[in-house]
Amino acid sequence: MRSDTATRPRWMLKFAMTDLRSRLSALKVFLACLILGVTLVAATASLYRVIEQSLLADTRALLGGDVELDASEPLSDDVLQWISDTGRISLVRDFESIVTGNDGEGFFRAKILIPDAAYPLYGELQLSPDVPRADLNARENGLWGAIIDPLLAERLGQTVGDEIQIGAATFRISGLIEAQPDRNLNANWRGLPIIISEQAVEATGLIRPGSRVDYEYRVQTDQNLDVWLEEFEQAFPEPDWDTTTFAERSERISERLDQIATALILIAFTTLFIGGLGVANSIHAYLDEKLGTIATLQTLGLRRKPLVGIYLLQIGILGSLAGLVGGGIGLGFSAVAISLAGDAYALSAPGSAGEGISLWLLPLLLSWLFAVLTAYVFALPALARALAASPAGLFRGQVQAARHEPRSWRIASYLLLAVYISATLFWLPSPQLGFLFLLAVVVLWGLLEGIIKGLRRGARALEASGFADRNFARRLALANLHRPDSPLRATLLSLGTALTLVVACTLIVATLLRALETTIPEESPALILYEVFPDQMDALESGLTSLDPSSRAELLPLVRARMEEINNAPIAEVLADDPQARREAMGDEYKLTYLSGNPEGLELVEGDWWISPAPEGEPAYMAMEDREAYQLGLSVGDRITFTAQDQPIAMEIRAIYRQKGLQTRFWFEGILQDGALDGLISLYVGAVYQSDEAAKESQQWLARNLPNVITLRTADWLETAGNLLSKAAAGLAAVATVSLLASLLVLSSVVSVSRRRQLYEANLLHCLGARHQAIRQSMLLETGLLTMLATVFATALGALIALPVAATALKLPAGDLWWLGALVAGGVSALALLAGLLPTLRAMRLDPAVLLRDG
């Protein structure tokens, strides 16, 4: 007895492997569906782990200190003394500028950094060549040294030893920044860093009274950070700076990273779910072929328990194989992506064994786990019905699977599904988003079931109404839609779900492309100007006109102010219960300007614009940007007091507006009545409307004559944005393609399951007198109806996803592009369904007698 018990697992495993090898080709769809879904899961999970580890490994280094105080002017001596008594302090001054190479052709936005000797407090600044920073920034042969970002050197077409122009001064490139611990994540877009010395700043001529210079004070302290902040705020209750802790920065980055990662991983799980439908169809077809074997084994005396174990082993083996293969492919894709983007985004592969286990082994284990779980969740119902088949069918010449799985198997399936869902929510970086996604899936599943039932009832009612009495093909097509084994459910679930993702991606990418290629070029100027001083306005306009008489400059005042009161209550009291929100509100600088014809094309959300100037002695009307207003709980009618240059400005919110996403150039937080800012204006921003060729000359003229003016050419911005969009579109297309491939595999499994039935029934009808032409017409009509239903389903759900994303995140209209989503969905679904139908139509050319004899 003990010998039998000991050898049983070995025998079961050997039988399971031998049985699998004999019919492994029948399970190719099973493996392919799982591998595709698992590949996306592994790739997204491992990329998330690498990015998380790279960005959040040392958030103090990312911020530059335990605390950062960001001010627009130097801190007072008493503040500096207080900080010095409680820790170490480092100052980095920075301002934006435009740099160009020695050929004077390319102009690029840069962030000029002037760090002190204590920089950096955390991390290590790695330079090439590896010599002290002071030596690289020193003056040699009459030129100051500049250490620049390698990407900026590549864009300029310059290298170490070449010369570049920063403002009114010529610098030599003395070194490259190989690694910067506090490098801004938006540096590639907002301005690449250049490090120069304190003594070299004056030579640039870029800083004068009114210039925008950021003073970033980084603090390192051994005290408890919460206690330090509390004591600091008590000592200086009315700050003129923005305070950020490394924990807050980490929380913000982690929250945004978790949201993005969760969205991508959910897409991967959606693809895995679609693949699960293929698993169900494939295992159903496989077990249908095994019904005779199962009944024979039971008849010969094999007990039910080892029989169940054999087929559970087979599913586990296939799921493990798919998980390891798909996981390996996904990790390979992730490694390639890290190697391509690592330098640009400071991503690095794991350096130690412990990091390798966390970053690579965990995603691989995750892939294996979800592959096995998916295989069992979707295969268990078919396995239960196959194992519940009566062996007595052998004596009748045919064994049929049970119509329903036994109650114990149904309970096991539900428990396994609960484990699957729990594991998914547990692994997701943002369980809240995962729960909302799960809720949306349940709602959509219920909606889909309602749609399917409605369509079946509609097809049945249409058939009964006499609509198809005189058309055999039409009647047969309608009957095939409402019959119990109709492909309607599988088509809408698999193809419809994948096409929904394809439609959503198509609409979002098309919206961005249209914005870049049509709307922006028509509405945007050739040049955007920043940091224009009042005494430079006449010279600027006359100089531009001399270069191009048709050019037109539109300049807007820019005043930076801090919020002091909301509805006559100090901001510290209004936000007393939320220290982080209080620090942000008191430290933020709001960019204020005049309406001046609404050049940004701002869209009103609440309230109305005005035409009257600001009255004397009364609060001026103000329109506030919607994001800022709603974060503070403000609405039309509320009153706010700002302080600019130590002068209070009383305002009443008259309107709330929305910025136009990609079309917005300056991102003002507040628009005031004309006259409300008079006496406080020290800077202007503006736009120049002229041809692109004239814009190149204007940019060179401004660099020579008004070097402090920062210029941005729209054509350069469009090129950069287009490159970023192309990469984003390629990523979305890759994800959507994998999902679509999984869906097509599911359809192929549906076709393979139903093809034998279709051929048998078609040739049986032919033997009873039906013409092949009528049967083919019915199949084509059925395929057309399924194509139409899948197209409508995918277009509606895809638009439901894409339109809110375009409106809220991109702030671009996309509603009129629904036809493009419908065109893509219709074309893909037609090709997919016809590709499955053509082999069946070709097979109908065989002799019906042969098919009936073999069937």
C-alpha positions, 0 to 999 in steps of 0.5 A, spaced: 500 500 500 505 504 501 509 502 495 502 504 491 502 511 495 509 513 493 509 511 486 502 514 484 505 521 484 511 519 479 506 515 475 501 521 474 506 526 472 509 521 467 502 519 464 500 527 464 507 528 460 506 523 456 499 525 454 501 532 453 506 530 448 502 526 444 497 532 443 501 538 445 500 541 438 492 542 440 494 547 446 498 552 442 493 557 442 493 555 450 500 557 451 500 563 446 494 566 449 498 566 456 505 568 453 502 574 450 499 576 457 504 574 461 509 578 457 506 584 458 505 583 466 512 581 466 515 587 462 510 593 466 512 590 473 519 589 472 520 596 469 515 599 474 520 596 479 526 599 476 524 606 475 521 605 483 528 603 485 532 608 481 527 614 483 526 613 490 532 609 492 535 615 495 529 621 495 534 625 499 539 626 494 533 627 489 531 633 493 538 635 495 537 635 502 532 633 508 528 639 506 528 644 500 527 652 501 525 655 494 525 662 494 525 668 489 530 672 493 536 670 498 533 668 505 535 673 511 541 672 516 536 670 521 533 665 517 540 662 515 543 663 522 537 659 525 538 653 520 546 653 521 544 652 528 540 646 527 544 643 521 548 644 514 545 648 509 547 648 501 545 654 496 544 653 489 542 659 485 539 657 478 535 661 472 533 659 465 537 662 459 538 660 451 545 657 449 547 656 442 554 653 439 559 657 436 556 656 429 550 661 432 545 656 429 541 652 434 538 655 440 536 651 446 533 652 453 538 651 459 538 651 466 544 655 469 546 652 476 551 656 480 552 651 486 556 653 492 562 649 495 557 645 500 553 642 494 551 636 494 549 635 501 547 628 499 549 623 493 555 625 488 556 629 482 560 625 477 564 630 472 568 628 466 574 629 466 574 627 474 577 633 477 574 638 482 568 642 480 572 649 481 578 647 476 573 646 471 569 652 472 575 656 472 577 662 467 582 660 462 585 664 456 580 669 458 574 664 457 570 661 463 569 654 464 562 651 463 560 644 465 554 642 461 549 636 460 551 631 455 545 631 452 545 638 451 552 637 448 549 632 443 544 637 441 549 643 440 553 638 436 559 640 441 564 637 445 569 638 451 574 644 449 568 647 444 565 654 445 558 656 447 554 662 448 551 664 454 548 671 454 553 676 453 559 671 454 562 666 451 564 660 455 568 654 453 565 647 455 570 644 460 567 638 462 560 634 462 555 632 467 555 624 468 551 624 474 547 629 478 543 626 484 538 632 484 537 632 476 530 635 475 526 629 472 523 634 467 530 637 465 530 634 458 524 638 456 524 644 461 532 645 460 538 641 461 543 643 466 549 647 465 554 649 471 558 655 472 561 659 477 559 665 481 564 669 478 562 668 471 555 670 472 556 677 472 559 676 465 553 673 462 549 679 463 543 675 464 541 677 471 539 684 473 534 687 478 527 684 476 530 678 473 527 671 475 532 667 479 531 661 484 534 660 490 534 653 492 536 652 499 537 645 501 538 643 509 541 637 512 539 635 519 540 630 524 533 632 528 527 629 527 524 632 521 517 633 523 520 636 530 525 640 525 519 643 521 514 645 527 520 649 530 522 652 524 515 654 522 514 657 529 520 661 529 518 664 522 510 663 521 510 667 515 515 664 510 516 667 503 519 661 501 516 654 498 518 648 503 518 641 501 521 635 505 524 629 502 518 625 504 513 629 500 517 629 494 518 622 495 510 621 496 508 625 490 513 622 485 511 615 488 503 617 487 504 619 480 509 613 479 504 608 482 498 611 478 502 610 471 504 603 473 497 601 475 494 603 469 499 600 465 499 593 469 492 593 468 492 594 461 497 588 461 492 584 466 486 586 461 490 582 456 491 576 460 484 576 461 483 576 454 488 570 453 484 567 459 478 566 454 483 563 449 485 558 454 478 556 456 476 555 449 483 551 447 482 547 453 475 546 452 477 543 445 483 539 448 478 536 453 473 534 448 478 530 444 480 527 451 473 525 453 473 518 450 480 517 453 477 519 460 471 515 460 475 509 458 480 510 464 474 510 468 471 504 465 478 500 466 478 502 474 482 508 474 479 512 480 476 519 480 482 522 484 488 520 480 484 522 474 483 529 476 490 530 479 493 528 472 489 533 468 490 538 474 497 537 473 497 538 465 494 545 466 499 547 472 505 544 467 502 548 461 501 554 465 508 554 468 511 553 462 507 559 459 509 563 465 516 562 465 517 563 457 512 569 457 516 572 464 523 571 460 520 575 454 517 580 458 524 581 462 528 581 456 523 587 453 524 591 460 532 590 460 532 593 452 528 599 454 532 600 460 538 600 456 535 605 451 532 610 456 537 609 462 542 614 461 536 619 459 532 618 465 537 615 470 535 608 470 540 603 472 539 595 472 540 592 479 547 592 482 547 587 487 544 580 488 539 583 493 537 588 488 537 583 482 532 578 486 527 584 487 527 587 480 528 581 476 526 575 480 520 578 483 516 580 476 518 573 474 515 569 480 509 574 479 509 572 471 509 565 473 504 566 479 498 569 474 500 565 468 498 559 473 492 562 476 489 564 469 490 557 467 486 554 472 481 560 473 479 559 466 480 552 465 477 549 471 470 549 469 471 546 462 475 540 466 469 540 471 464 538 465 469 533 462 471 529 468 463 529 470 462 526 463 458 519 464 463 513 462 456 510 459 457 514 453 462 509 451 457 504 450 452 508 446 458 510 441 459 517 443 461 521 450 459 528 451 461 533 457 456 534 462 452 541 461 454 544 468 460 543 472 458 539 479 457 544 485 463 542 489 467 544 482 463 551 482 465 553 489 472 551 488 472 556 481 469 561 485 474 561 491 480 560 486 477 567 482 477 570 489 484 568 490 486 571 483 482 578 484 486 578 491 493 577 488 491 582 483 489 588 488 495 586 492 500 586 487 498 593 484 502 599 486 495 603 487 490 598 490 485 604 490 485 604 482 485 597 481 479 596 485 475 602 481 478 598 475 475 591 478 468 595 479 468 598 472 470 591 469 464 588 473 459 594 471 461 593 464 461 585 464 454 586 467 452 591 461 455 586 456 451 580 459 445 585 458 447 587 451 448 579 449 441 577 452 438 583 448 441 581 442 439 574 442 432 576 444 432 581 438 435 576 433 430 571 436 424 576 435 426 578 428 426 571 426 420 570 429 417 576 426 417 573 419 423 578 417 427 572 414 421 567 412 423 568 404 430 568 405 434 562 408 441 565 409 438 571 413 434 566 417 440 561 418 444 567 420 439 570 425 438 563 428 446 562 429 446 568 433 441 566 438 443 559 439 446 557 446 453 555 443 453 562 439 460 565 438 457 572 440 459 572 447 466 570 445 467 575 440 464 581 444 468 579 450 475 577 446 475 582 440 471 587 443 475 588 449 481 588 445 478 593 440 476 597 445 483 598 447 485 599 440 480 605 439 482 608 445 489 609 443 487 611 436 483 616 439 488 619 444 494 619 439 490 622 433 487 627 438 495 629 439 497 629 432 491 633 430 493 638 435 500 638 433 499 638 426 493 643 425 491 647 431 497 649 434 501 651 427 495 655 425 494 658 432 501 659 435 506 664 434 513 663 431 517 665 437 515 665 445 519 670 449 520 670 456 524 675 461 522 681 457 524 688 461 519 694 460 525 698 458 526 693 452 520 693 449 521 699 444 527 696 442 525 689 441 519 691 437 523 696 433 528 690 432 523 685 430 520 690 425 526 691 422 527 684 420 520 682 418 516 688 417 510 684 417 512 681 424 507 682 430 509 682 438 504 681 443 507 682 450 503 681 457 505 683 464 507 678 469 507 679 476 509 674 481 505 674 488 504 670 494 497 669 497 496 672 504 488 671 505 482 667 503 475 671 505 479 676 510 482 670 513 489 668 513 491 663 509 495 659 515 488 659 519 484 657 513 489 651 512 491 650 519 489 642 519 493 641 513 500 643 514 503 640 507 497 644 503 498 650 508 506 650 506 504 649 499 499 655 499 504 660 503 510 658 499 507 658 492 508 664 487 502 665 483 503 668 476 498 674 474 497 678 468 491 682 465 486 679 460 488 683 454 484 680 449 485 673 452 491 671 447 491 664 451 484 662 448 482 660 455 476 657 456 471 659 462 468 654 467 465 658 471 463 666 471 464 671 466 469 675 463 469 683 464 470 689 459 471 694 465 478 696 468 479 695 475 476 700 480 480 704 485 479 702 492 475 696 491 477 689 490 479 688 482 476 682 478 480 676 478 479 669 473 483 663 477 485 657 473 481 651 475 486 647 478 489 652 483 481 654 485 479 647 486 485 645 490 483 651 495 476 650 495 475 657 491 469 659 487 466 665 484 464 670 489 470 668 494 475 674 495 483 673 496 488 678 498 495 677 494 502 680 496 507 682 490 513 687 492 510 687 499 504 691 497 497 687 498 492 686 492 485 685 493 481 681 488 474 678 488 474 671 483 469 673 478 471 667 473 474 660 473 478 658 467 481 652 464 488 652 460 488 649 453 493 644 454 498 643 449 496 650 446 497 654 452 504 658 453 505 661 459 500 658 464 498 664 468 494 662 475 490 668 475 487 674 470 486 681 473 482 687 470 486 692 467 490 696 471 490 692 478 497 690 477 500 697 475 506 699 479 508 692 480 510 690 473 517 689 472 517 683 467 513 681 460 512 675 457 510 675 449 509 672 443 512 674 436 507 672 430 512 671 423 514 666 419 519 661 421 525 663 417 524 670 420 524 667 427 531 664 426 533 671 424 529 674 430 532 669 435 539 670 433 538 678 433 535 677 440 541 673 442 546 678 440 542 685 443 537 682 448 541 676 451 537 676 457 530 675 453 529 667 453 526 665 446 523 659 444 521 657 437 515 654 436 518 649 430 523 647 435 518 645 440 513 642 435 519 637 433 521 635 440 513 634 442 513 630 435 519 626 437 516 625 444 509 623 441 512 618 436 515 614 442 508 615 446 504 612 440 509 607 439 508 604 446 501 605 446 501 601 439 505 596 442 501 595 448 495 595 443 498 590 438 499 585 443 492 585 446 489 585 439 494 579 438 491 575 444 484 577 442 485 574 435 488 568 438 482 567 442 478 568 436 482 562 432 480 558 438 473 560 438 473 558 430 477 551 431 472 549 436 466 551 432 469 549 425 467 542 426 460 543 428 459 549 422 462 544 417 458 538 419 451 542 420 453 546 413 454 539 409 448 536 413 443 542 410 446 541 403 444 533 404 437 536 406 437 540 399 440 547 401 444 550 396 452 551 398 451 559 396 445 560 401 449 557 406 455 561 404 451 567 404 448 565 411 455 565 414 457 571 411 451 575 414 453 572 420 460 574 420 457 581 418 453 582 424 458 580 429 463 585 425 458 590 426 456 588 433 464 588 435 465 595 432 459 598 435 461 595 442 468 597 441 467 604 439 462 606 444 467 603 450 473 606 447 470 613 446 468 612 453 475 611 455 479 616 451 474 622 450 474 624 458 482 622 458 483 627 452 478 633 455 481 632 462 488 630 462 490 633 455 484 638 455 483 637 447 477 636 444 476 629 441 469 628 440 469 629 433 474 623 431 469 618 433 469 616 426 476 614 426 475 609 432 469 606 428 473 605 422 479 602 425 475 597 429 470 596 423 476 594 419 480 590 424 474 586 426 472 585 419 479 582 417 479 578 423 472 575 423 473 574 415 480 570 416 477 565 421 471 564 416 475 563 410 478 556 412 471 554 413 468 556 406 474 553 403 473 546 407 465 546 404 468 544 397 469 537 400 465 531 399 459 532 404 459 524 404 466 524 407 465 529 412 458 526 414 462 519 415 468 522 419 463 527 423 
